[in-house]
Amino acid sequence: MFSRNSINRFRQAAQGASKRFTSTQSEGLAKPTTYNMLMGASVATAVGSGIGLYYLEKNSAHANMEADGLHPPSYPFPQKKLFGTFDHASIRRGFQVFKEVCSACHSMDLVYWRNLVGVAYSEDEVRVMAEEFQYTDGPNDNGEMFERPGKLTDPIPRPYANEEAARAANAGALPPDLSLITKARHGGVDYIYALLTGYCDPPAGVEIREGLNYNPYFPGGSIAMAQNIFDGVVEYEDGTPNTASQITKDVVTFLNWAAEPELDDRKKIGAKAILLFSILTAISLWAKRNRWQTLKTRKIAFNPPTNWKKPNGPSSAKH
């Protein structure tokens, strides 16, 4: 946005240029070409100044940046490209990271076991994983609740029974549900990746309350969640190097899929729609050029009769 001083300076410059042009025109020295060049330069200056001021305002460093958190950089996730899709091997590894690391505190209430079938695991693999957990079901014929192994139709189990239990186990902080976390945070996957890899020691003069951790990407800089991702914290079954950056990339990809499971299908449909409309556009242009060309190029000419004479005077009109 334009600041008040910038607008005033631009207005004074425009008035000065207008006066100089007026005096030059009055002396008979101005030409249309000079006027067009002056107006073009003025418009270009105004547009360039506006873009520059907008960029500086959007990316400026201000004193309250710590309260808002650092803006995350852009990371090259393949699903962010126009026709890019998810890396499903990365989704499988990311779910392993979530199950072994993140699920100790965070829930995924909107993701069911059946959602993993055909995406990262086979049906038999998902069925075995679901049966490792016990779910409360019922009532039975005696009106009593009972415990049973998990099924494909069950949601991913929650680490805590309720919100109060979650707060009690995390010093009053409530771990957010991760089902839609990449869509619920400004910056999406870039923010989540930067947050998980952005833990560091606080700079000089910054004090962090006991029980909190410093992370410049989190608003305020103080976050209750400690750093949980390190090199070797997970052993991948496919032999992928288990560096901290690779582990973070995989779990962020899984969280992105959980928030947008339709992304691959949406982009496939979009590509088909673009192809279809391109063909229809080509057919429309061909029809317009070939079917309507005779009407658009038709020439209407009037050829008066050779013996036609214009009447002369009022007496001819009476006849």
Sine and cosine of phi, psi and omega as CSV:
sin_phi,cos_phi,sin_psi,cos_psi,sin_omega,cos_omega
0.00,0.00,0.53,-0.85,0.01,-1.00
-0.95,0.31,0.69,-0.72,0.15,-0.99
-0.99,0.13,0.28,-0.96,-0.04,-1.00
-0.89,0.45,-0.67,0.74,-0.03,-1.00
-0.92,0.40,-0.63,0.78,0.00,-1.00
-0.90,0.43,-0.65,0.76,0.01,-1.00
-0.91,0.42,-0.66,0.75,0.00,-1.00
-0.91,0.42,-0.67,0.74,0.02,-1.00
-0.90,0.44,-0.65,0.76,0.01,-1.00
-0.92,0.40,-0.62,0.79,0.01,-1.00
-0.91,0.42,-0.68,0.73,0.02,-1.00
-0.90,0.44,-0.66,0.75,0.02,-1.00
-0.90,0.44,-0.64,0.77,0.01,-1.00
-0.92,0.40,-0.65,0.76,0.03,-1.00
-0.91,0.42,-0.65,0.76,0.03,-1.00
-0.89,0.45,-0.66,0.75,0.03,-1.00
-0.91,0.42,-0.61,0.79,0.01,-1.00
-0.91,0.42,-0.66,0.75,0.01,-1.00
-0.90,0.43,-0.69,0.72,-0.01,-1.00
-0.90,0.45,-0.62,0.78,0.01,-1.00
-0.93,0.38,-0.61,0.79,0.00,-1.00
-0.91,0.42,-0.69,0.72,0.00,-1.00
-0.91,0.40,-0.61,0.79,0.03,-1.00
-0.92,0.39,-0.63,0.78,0.00,-1.00
-0.92,0.39,-0.60,0.80,0.00,-1.00
-0.92,0.40,-0.45,0.89,0.02,-1.00
-1.00,0.10,-0.04,1.00,0.06,-1.00
0.98,0.17,0.32,0.95,-0.04,-1.00
-0.98,-0.19,-0.23,0.97,-0.06,-1.00
-0.99,0.16,0.53,-0.85,0.03,-1.00
-0.82,-0.57,0.37,-0.93,0.05,-1.00
-0.83,0.56,-0.60,0.80,0.00,-1.00
-0.90,0.43,-0.67,0.75,0.03,-1.00
-0.90,0.44,-0.65,0.76,0.01,-1.00
-0.90,0.44,-0.69,0.73,0.01,-1.00
-0.91,0.42,-0.65,0.76,0.03,-1.00
-0.90,0.43,-0.64,0.77,0.00,-1.00
-0.91,0.41,-0.70,0.72,0.01,-1.00
-0.92,0.40,-0.64,0.77,0.04,-1.00
-0.89,0.45,-0.67,0.74,0.03,-1.00
-0.91,0.42,-0.62,0.79,0.01,-1.00
-0.90,0.43,-0.70,0.71,0.01,-1.00
-0.90,0.43,-0.69,0.73,0.01,-1.00
-0.89,0.46,-0.65,0.76,0.03,-1.00
-0.90,0.44,-0.68,0.73,0.00,-1.00
-0.90,0.44,-0.71,0.71,0.00,-1.00
-0.91,0.41,-0.70,0.72,0.01,-1.00
-0.89,0.45,-0.65,0.76,0.03,-1.00
-0.91,0.42,-0.65,0.76,0.02,-1.00
-0.90,0.44,-0.70,0.71,0.02,-1.00
-0.90,0.44,-0.67,0.74,0.00,-1.00
-0.90,0.43,-0.70,0.71,0.01,-1.00
-0.91,0.40,-0.61,0.79,0.04,-1.00
-0.90,0.44,-0.68,0.73,0.00,-1.00
-0.90,0.43,-0.68,0.74,0.01,-1.00
-0.91,0.41,-0.62,0.79,0.02,-1.00
-0.93,0.37,-0.61,0.79,-0.04,-1.00
-0.96,0.28,-0.55,0.83,-0.10,-0.99
-0.91,-0.41,0.29,0.96,-0.05,-1.00
-0.97,0.24,0.46,-0.89,0.09,-1.00
-1.00,-0.05,0.82,-0.58,-0.04,-1.00
-0.79,-0.62,0.22,-0.98,-0.10,-0.99
-0.92,0.40,-0.41,0.91,-0.05,-1.00
-0.99,-0.10,0.29,0.96,-0.05,-1.00
-0.90,0.43,-0.57,0.82,-0.01,-1.00
-0.90,0.44,-0.56,0.83,0.01,-1.00
-0.93,0.38,-0.53,0.85,0.01,-1.00
-1.00,-0.01,-0.34,0.94,-0.07,-1.00
1.00,0.03,0.52,-0.86,0.03,-1.00
-0.91,0.40,0.56,-0.83,0.07,-1.00
-0.97,0.25,0.81,-0.58,-0.07,-1.00
-0.95,0.32,0.53,-0.85,0.11,-0.99
-0.95,0.32,0.19,-0.98,0.01,-1.00
-1.00,-0.05,0.84,-0.54,-0.02,-1.00
-0.98,-0.22,0.52,-0.85,-0.12,-0.99
-0.99,0.13,0.88,0.48,0.11,-0.99
-0.94,0.33,0.74,-0.67,-0.07,-1.00
-0.89,0.45,-0.52,0.85,-0.04,-1.00
-0.95,0.30,-0.16,0.99,0.03,-1.00
-0.99,0.14,-0.28,0.96,-0.01,-1.00
-0.95,0.32,0.27,-0.96,-0.09,-1.00
-0.85,0.53,-0.74,0.67,0.01,-1.00
-0.92,-0.38,0.34,0.94,0.01,-1.00
-0.97,0.22,0.49,-0.87,0.01,-1.00
-0.81,-0.59,0.12,-0.99,-0.01,-1.00
-0.94,0.34,0.55,-0.83,0.19,-0.98
-1.00,0.07,0.97,-0.23,-0.13,-0.99
-0.95,0.32,-0.45,0.90,0.13,-0.99
-0.91,0.41,-0.58,0.81,0.05,-1.00
-0.94,0.35,-0.57,0.82,0.07,-1.00
-0.89,0.46,-0.67,0.74,0.02,-1.00
-0.89,0.46,-0.72,0.69,0.04,-1.00
-0.91,0.41,-0.60,0.80,0.00,-1.00
-0.91,0.42,-0.61,0.79,0.06,-1.00
-0.91,0.40,-0.56,0.83,0.07,-1.00
-0.89,0.45,-0.66,0.75,0.04,-1.00
-0.90,0.43,-0.68,0.73,0.02,-1.00
-0.88,0.48,-0.69,0.73,-0.07,-1.00
-0.93,0.38,-0.59,0.80,-0.07,-1.00
-1.00,-0.02,-0.38,0.92,-0.09,-1.00
-0.87,-0.50,-0.85,0.52,-0.18,-0.98
-0.97,0.25,-0.54,0.84,-0.11,-0.99
-0.93,0.36,-0.13,0.99,0.06,-1.00
-0.92,0.38,-0.41,0.91,-0.02,-1.00
-0.79,-0.61,-0.52,0.86,-0.14,-0.99
-0.97,-0.23,0.51,-0.86,0.05,-1.00
-0.95,-0.31,0.23,-0.97,0.11,-0.99
-0.64,-0.77,0.97,0.25,-0.15,-0.99
-0.93,0.38,-0.39,0.92,-0.08,-1.00
-0.99,-0.10,0.05,1.00,0.00,-1.00
-0.94,-0.34,0.79,-0.61,0.02,-1.00
-0.95,-0.32,0.34,-0.94,0.00,-1.00
-0.85,0.53,-0.60,0.80,-0.05,-1.00
-0.91,0.42,-0.39,0.92,0.01,-1.00
-0.92,0.39,-0.36,0.93,-0.02,-1.00
-0.99,0.13,-0.26,0.96,-0.05,-1.00
-0.94,0.34,0.79,-0.62,0.01,-1.00
0.99,0.15,-0.10,1.00,0.02,-1.00
-0.97,-0.23,-0.78,0.63,0.00,-1.00
-0.75,-0.66,-0.32,0.95,-0.05,-1.00
-0.68,-0.74,0.32,-0.95,0.14,-0.99
-0.99,0.13,0.20,-0.98,-0.02,-1.00
-0.89,0.45,-0.64,0.77,0.01,-1.00
-0.91,0.41,-0.63,0.78,0.02,-1.00
-0.90,0.43,-0.68,0.73,0.00,-1.00
-0.92,0.39,-0.61,0.79,0.00,-1.00
-0.89,0.46,-0.65,0.76,0.02,-1.00
-0.91,0.42,-0.68,0.73,0.01,-1.00
-0.90,0.44,-0.64,0.77,-0.01,-1.00
-0.91,0.41,-0.58,0.81,-0.04,-1.00
-0.95,0.30,-0.14,0.99,0.06,-1.00
-0.96,0.26,-0.25,0.97,-0.03,-1.00
-0.93,-0.37,0.48,-0.88,0.03,-1.00
-0.96,-0.27,0.73,-0.69,0.00,-1.00
-0.87,-0.49,0.59,-0.81,0.07,-1.00
-0.99,0.15,0.79,-0.61,-0.04,-1.00
-0.68,-0.73,0.11,-0.99,0.04,-1.00
0.80,-0.60,-0.18,-0.98,0.07,1.00
-0.98,0.20,0.34,-0.94,0.05,-1.00
-1.00,0.06,-0.23,-0.97,-0.04,-1.00
-0.90,0.44,-0.38,0.92,0.01,-1.00
-1.00,-0.08,0.10,1.00,0.02,-1.00
0.98,0.21,0.34,0.94,-0.03,-1.00
-0.92,-0.38,0.55,-0.83,0.10,-1.00
-0.98,0.20,0.47,-0.88,-0.05,-1.00
-0.59,-0.81,0.29,-0.96,0.03,-1.00
-0.98,-0.17,0.65,-0.76,0.02,-1.00
-0.62,-0.79,0.36,-0.93,0.07,-1.00
-0.92,0.39,0.42,-0.91,-0.02,-1.00
-0.92,0.38,0.42,-0.91,0.03,-1.00
-0.82,-0.58,0.15,-0.99,-0.01,-1.00
-0.89,0.46,-0.45,0.90,-0.05,-1.00
-1.00,0.09,0.00,1.00,0.00,-1.00
-1.00,0.05,0.49,-0.87,0.07,-1.00
-0.97,0.22,0.25,-0.97,0.10,-0.99
-0.87,0.49,0.77,-0.64,-0.09,-1.00
-0.88,0.47,0.52,-0.85,0.01,-1.00
-1.00,0.01,0.56,-0.83,0.01,-1.00
-0.97,0.26,-0.42,0.91,-0.03,-1.00
-0.79,-0.62,0.47,-0.88,-0.05,-1.00
-0.94,0.33,-0.54,0.84,-0.05,-1.00
-0.39,-0.92,0.04,-1.00,-0.05,-1.00
-0.91,0.41,-0.61,0.79,-0.01,-1.00
-0.89,0.45,-0.66,0.75,0.03,-1.00
-0.91,0.41,-0.59,0.81,0.02,-1.00
-0.91,0.41,-0.68,0.73,0.02,-1.00
-0.92,0.39,-0.64,0.77,-0.01,-1.00
-0.90,0.44,-0.56,0.83,-0.02,-1.00
-0.99,0.12,-0.18,0.98,-0.06,-1.00
-0.80,-0.60,0.59,0.81,0.09,-1.00
0.82,0.57,0.62,0.79,0.05,-1.00
1.00,-0.03,-0.22,0.97,0.01,-1.00
-1.00,0.06,0.63,-0.77,-0.01,-1.00
-0.98,-0.21,0.92,-0.38,0.06,-1.00
-0.90,0.43,0.79,-0.61,-0.06,-1.00
-0.95,0.31,0.45,-0.89,0.14,-0.99
-0.94,0.34,0.67,-0.74,-0.12,-0.99
-0.99,-0.16,0.17,0.99,-0.06,-1.00
-0.88,0.47,-0.64,0.76,-0.06,-1.00
-0.82,-0.57,0.45,0.89,-0.16,-0.99
-0.90,0.43,-0.56,0.83,-0.02,-1.00
-0.96,0.29,-0.35,0.94,0.07,-1.00
-1.00,-0.10,-0.32,0.95,-0.04,-1.00
-1.00,0.04,-0.17,0.99,-0.02,-1.00
-0.90,-0.44,0.70,-0.71,0.05,-1.00
-0.90,0.43,0.79,-0.61,-0.06,-1.00
0.97,-0.25,-0.29,0.96,0.11,-0.99
0.84,0.54,-0.76,-0.66,-0.07,-1.00
-0.90,0.44,-0.52,0.85,0.02,-1.00
-0.90,0.43,-0.66,0.75,0.01,-1.00
-0.92,0.39,-0.70,0.71,-0.03,-1.00
-0.89,0.45,-0.69,0.73,0.02,-1.00
-0.90,0.45,-0.72,0.69,-0.01,-1.00
-0.90,0.44,-0.60,0.80,0.00,-1.00
-0.92,0.40,-0.70,0.71,-0.06,-1.00
-0.94,0.34,-0.43,0.90,-0.01,-1.00
-0.96,-0.28,0.08,1.00,-0.13,-0.99
-0.99,-0.17,0.17,0.99,0.01,-1.00
-0.93,0.38,0.68,-0.73,0.01,-1.00
-0.34,-0.94,0.10,-0.99,0.05,-1.00
-0.96,0.28,0.60,-0.80,0.01,-1.00
-0.91,0.41,0.56,-0.83,0.03,-1.00
-0.93,0.37,0.20,-0.98,-0.01,-1.00
-0.87,0.49,0.73,-0.69,0.02,-1.00
1.00,-0.04,-0.12,0.99,0.00,-1.00
-0.97,-0.24,0.84,-0.54,-0.01,-1.00
-0.96,-0.28,0.72,-0.69,0.00,-1.00
-0.93,-0.36,0.76,-0.65,-0.01,-1.00
-0.90,0.43,0.51,-0.86,-0.02,-1.00
-0.87,0.49,0.72,-0.69,-0.02,-1.00
1.00,-0.09,-0.15,0.99,0.03,-1.00
-0.95,-0.32,0.24,-0.97,-0.02,-1.00
-0.78,-0.63,0.51,-0.86,-0.03,-1.00
-1.00,0.00,0.78,-0.62,0.08,-1.00
-0.56,-0.83,0.92,-0.38,-0.10,-1.00
-0.91,0.42,-0.31,0.95,-0.02,-1.00
-1.00,0.07,-0.22,0.98,0.03,-1.00
-1.00,0.02,0.72,-0.69,0.00,-1.00
-0.82,0.57,0.82,-0.58,-0.05,-1.00
1.00,-0.08,-0.36,0.93,0.04,-1.00
0.99,0.10,-0.25,0.97,-0.04,-1.00
-0.93,-0.36,0.83,-0.56,-0.04,-1.00
-0.77,-0.64,0.64,-0.77,-0.02,-1.00
-0.97,0.26,-0.50,0.86,-0.02,-1.00
-0.95,0.30,0.81,-0.58,0.05,-1.00
-0.98,0.19,0.25,-0.97,0.04,-1.00
-0.94,0.33,0.82,-0.57,-0.07,-1.00
-0.89,-0.45,-0.16,0.99,-0.06,-1.00
-0.95,-0.32,0.88,-0.48,0.03,-1.00
-0.72,-0.70,0.16,-0.99,0.08,-1.00
-0.88,0.47,0.78,-0.62,0.08,-1.00
0.99,0.16,0.15,0.99,-0.02,-1.00
-0.94,0.35,-0.36,0.93,0.04,-1.00
-0.75,-0.66,0.65,-0.76,0.09,-1.00
-0.98,-0.21,0.93,-0.38,-0.04,-1.00
-0.97,0.24,0.66,-0.75,-0.02,-1.00
-0.97,0.25,-0.34,0.94,-0.01,-1.00
-1.00,-0.10,0.09,1.00,0.06,-1.00
0.99,0.11,0.13,0.99,0.04,-1.00
-0.89,0.45,0.69,-0.73,0.03,-1.00
-0.82,0.57,0.79,-0.61,-0.10,-1.00
-0.99,-0.12,0.83,0.56,0.11,-0.99
-0.98,0.22,0.29,-0.96,-0.04,-1.00
-0.89,0.45,-0.63,0.77,-0.01,-1.00
-0.92,0.38,-0.63,0.78,0.02,-1.00
-0.93,0.37,-0.66,0.75,0.03,-1.00
-0.89,0.46,-0.69,0.73,0.01,-1.00
-0.91,0.42,-0.68,0.74,0.02,-1.00
-0.87,0.50,-0.66,0.75,-0.03,-1.00
-0.93,0.37,-0.71,0.71,-0.03,-1.00
-0.94,0.35,-0.54,0.84,0.06,-1.00
-0.93,0.37,-0.62,0.78,0.07,-1.00
-0.88,0.47,-0.67,0.74,0.04,-1.00
-0.89,0.46,-0.69,0.73,0.00,-1.00
-0.91,0.41,-0.59,0.81,0.06,-1.00
-0.91,0.41,-0.66,0.75,0.07,-1.00
-0.90,0.44,-0.65,0.76,0.01,-1.00
-0.88,0.48,-0.58,0.82,0.00,-1.00
-0.99,0.15,-0.49,0.87,-0.02,-1.00
-0.72,-0.70,0.93,0.38,-0.03,-1.00
-0.92,0.38,-0.28,0.96,-0.03,-1.00
-1.00,-0.04,0.11,0.99,-0.13,-0.99
-0.87,0.49,-0.71,0.70,-0.01,-1.00
-0.88,0.47,-0.73,0.68,0.00,-1.00
-0.91,0.41,-0.60,0.80,0.00,-1.00
-0.89,0.45,-0.65,0.76,-0.01,-1.00
-0.96,0.29,-0.54,0.84,0.08,-1.00
-0.91,0.42,-0.70,0.71,0.03,-1.00
-0.90,0.44,-0.62,0.78,0.03,-1.00
-0.89,0.45,-0.65,0.76,0.04,-1.00
-0.90,0.43,-0.66,0.75,0.04,-1.00
-0.90,0.43,-0.64,0.77,0.01,-1.00
-0.91,0.42,-0.66,0.75,0.03,-1.00
-0.88,0.47,-0.68,0.74,0.02,-1.00
-0.90,0.43,-0.68,0.73,-0.01,-1.00
-0.90,0.44,-0.73,0.68,-0.01,-1.00
-0.93,0.36,-0.48,0.88,0.09,-1.00
-0.91,0.42,-0.68,0.73,0.04,-1.00
-0.90,0.43,-0.69,0.72,0.02,-1.00
-0.89,0.45,-0.61,0.79,0.04,-1.00
-0.90,0.43,-0.68,0.74,0.03,-1.00
-0.89,0.45,-0.66,0.75,0.04,-1.00
-0.90,0.43,-0.64,0.77,0.01,-1.00
-0.90,0.44,-0.68,0.74,0.01,-1.00
-0.91,0.42,-0.63,0.78,0.02,-1.00
-0.91,0.41,-0.69,0.73,0.00,-1.00
-0.91,0.42,-0.64,0.77,0.01,-1.00
-0.91,0.42,-0.63,0.78,-0.07,-1.00
-0.97,0.24,-0.60,0.80,-0.12,-0.99
-0.99,-0.12,-0.55,0.83,-0.05,-1.00
-1.00,0.02,-0.52,0.86,-0.04,-1.00
-0.98,-0.21,0.01,1.00,-0.05,-1.00
-0.90,0.43,-0.60,0.80,0.00,-1.00
-0.90,0.43,-0.56,0.83,0.02,-1.00
-0.97,0.22,-0.63,0.78,-0.05,-1.00
-0.96,0.29,-0.41,0.91,-0.01,-1.00
-0.97,-0.24,0.14,0.99,-0.01,-1.00
-0.94,0.35,0.67,-0.75,0.01,-1.00
-0.91,-0.42,0.81,-0.59,0.02,-1.00
-0.98,-0.20,0.86,-0.51,-0.02,-1.00
-0.84,-0.54,0.59,-0.81,0.03,-1.00
-0.94,-0.34,0.86,-0.51,0.04,-1.00
-0.92,-0.40,0.98,-0.20,-0.03,-1.00
-0.93,0.37,0.43,-0.90,0.04,-1.00
-0.90,0.43,0.51,-0.86,-0.05,-1.00
-0.95,0.32,-0.46,0.89,-0.03,-1.00
-1.00,-0.07,0.20,0.98,-0.01,-1.00
-0.98,0.19,0.74,-0.68,0.02,-1.00
-0.79,-0.61,0.62,-0.78,0.01,-1.00
-0.97,0.24,0.77,-0.64,0.02,-1.00
-0.89,0.46,0.57,-0.82,-0.02,-1.00
-0.91,-0.40,0.91,-0.42,0.17,-0.99
0.99,0.14,0.07,-1.00,-0.04,-1.00
-0.94,0.35,-0.52,0.86,-0.05,-1.00
-0.90,0.43,-0.57,0.82,0.02,-1.00
-0.94,0.33,-0.52,0.85,0.00,-1.00
-0.93,0.38,-0.51,0.86,0.00,-1.00
-0.93,0.38,-0.53,0.85,0.02,-1.00
-0.94,0.35,0.00,0.00,0.00,0.00
